[in-house]
Structure formats: C-alpha cells, structure tokens
Amino acid sequence: MIIEAFSSDDTKQAGFLLGTEARKKDIFCLTGDLGAGKTVFSKGFAEGLLLEEDITSPTFTILNEYQNGRLPFYHFDVYRLKSSDEIFELGFDEYLFGSGVCLIEWADIVKDAIPENAIWISIEKDLSKGENYRSIKIDE
C-alpha cells in the first residue's frame, strides 16, 4: 500500500491510522532519509495508541518506553548503532516478544535482527511534487 502525504499533518495522520490498528507484539520498521518524516509518523502512531505524552525520537537513548496507551509502546531509533549486535545488548528480544508494540526508526541498520513478520514502512521525499510531499509505502 502507498499513502501520499502532502504535509507533515498527512504524514502524522498515516502514522495515526496505523497506530489505531496496531496489536500486541506487532513490529513496525521505519526507513527513510534524514528529514523524511519518520519521527512525525511516529508521533501520529503514538496518538493512534492513545498515548497523550509528547513523543520524541530516542536518537541518543536508542529506546523510549511508553506505558500509558492502550498498549505499551517501545519506540526505537537505531541510527547511532553500528550493528545488530548492539541492539541485543538492550534486551531487544524482550521488547519484540513482549506485551506491547515496537516501532523502529532506521530499522534497515539492524535488518538482520528483525523478525520476518515485521511490517516495513518506507518514507520517501519527492521534491518534484512539493517540499512537503512524502510517499509512504507499507509492506506487510
């Protein structure tokens, strides 16, 4: 499925819709260049999980955990990791197979650690269609 977003609000709304459908043990993997909208998408996703907290990208902490939505939300940003080995040191397996939902920004960096049942989402800019245009491709 491909969703066209013409603004950051559209990108956030796409995340929101996916968040409303997320179920326990779902794994969502986000890819895209810097500034593509991964964190904006993640904020919408969290709202879809009924989280009221301000969602920030865990670029320096690697993981932010949120417990106050309809499901626990485990938000990873693995941009700073050099290999999949580093993510397992964080107890990655416990989150993947826990009682919540995982969303992993820059998931292509740790692709070999991601289970086959993960849902991959790529967000791409296309400046020929406008400064805020994004193509959001969801592979299930």
N, C-alpha and C positions, 0 to 999 in steps of 0.2 A: 504494500500500500504506500502511496506517496501523498503527502499533505503539502500543499503550497501555503507558505506563510508570507504575508506582505508587510508584517510589522512584528515587533517584539511581542505585542499582545497576542498575535496569532500563534507565535511560537509557544508562548506560555499556555495558551488555550489547548494546543495539541498535547502538551505535557499533562495538562489538567484532565483531558479526556482519557488518556492512558492511565493516569493515576486512579481515576474512578473505577476502572475495570481491573486494576491490579489485585492479585490474590496472594495469599500466603505462599512463600517460597518462590515467587516469581523473581526472575533476574532480568534486568534491563541494562543493556550495554550501549552507551552513547559514544559516537565517534564524530569527529569534525575538526576543522582547523580552529586555531585560536580566534576567538570572537565570533564563532559560528552561531552561538546561542545555546550551548549545552547547559549552562547554569540557568538561563532564563527558562528553558524547557524543564529543568529540574525543579525550579520554584513552582511552576504550574503543576507538575507531577505531585509534589508535596501537598499542594492545595487540594488536589483530587483525592488524596489520602486523608483529607480533613485535618491536616496539621495547620495550626494557627501561628506557629513560631516562624520567625524570619529565617529563611533557608539561605545559607551561604555556602560557597564552594569550599570544600575541605582541602584546598590545594596544599597547604602546609601541614595539615594534620592527617591527611590521607582519608580519614573517615570521620563523619559526623553521624551520630545516632539520634533518632527522634522517636519517642515512645508515646506521644500524646495524640496520635491519629487513630484511624480505625484499624491500622496495622502498624507494627514497628517499621520504621524506615531507616535503612542503612545506606547512606549516601557516600560513595567513594569517589575520590578524584586521584587517579594513579599517575598523573602527569609526571611527577617527580621520581617515580620508580624506574629502575633500570632493567628489572627482570621480574618474572612471575614469582621467583623465589622470595622476594621481599614482601609480597602481599601475603604469603602464607605465614610469615612471622607475625602478622597482625591477627591471626586466628580466622583467616578468610573463610575456611570451611564452615566454621560455626555460624557465620552470617549467611552463607549461601544456603545452608540446610536448616536454618533456624525458623523462627515463627514469624518473620517479617518479610519485607520486600527489599531487594537490593537494586540500587541504581548506580552504575559505574561509569563515570566520565573518563574518557581516554581509554576505554576498555581494550582497544586494539593493542596496547602496550603489554597487556597480560592475557592476550587471547588464548594462549595455551593452558591457562588456569580456569577458563570459563567453561562451565558445563554445556553440553550440546543443546539443552532445552532453553537456553537463554534467548531473549528477544533482542535483536540488534537494531539500533536506530542510528542512522547517519544523518547529520545535518550539514547541508552544503549551502554556501552563499553563491549567488549568481548575480553579479553586479549589473549585467546587461538587462536584468529585469527590475532593477531598482536597488538602492542602497540597503534596504531592509528585507529584501526578498530572501527566503530560505526554502529549500526543498528538503522535506523531512521524510526520509524513506524508512519504513518499518518492515523488517524481515522477521517473519515468525516461523 
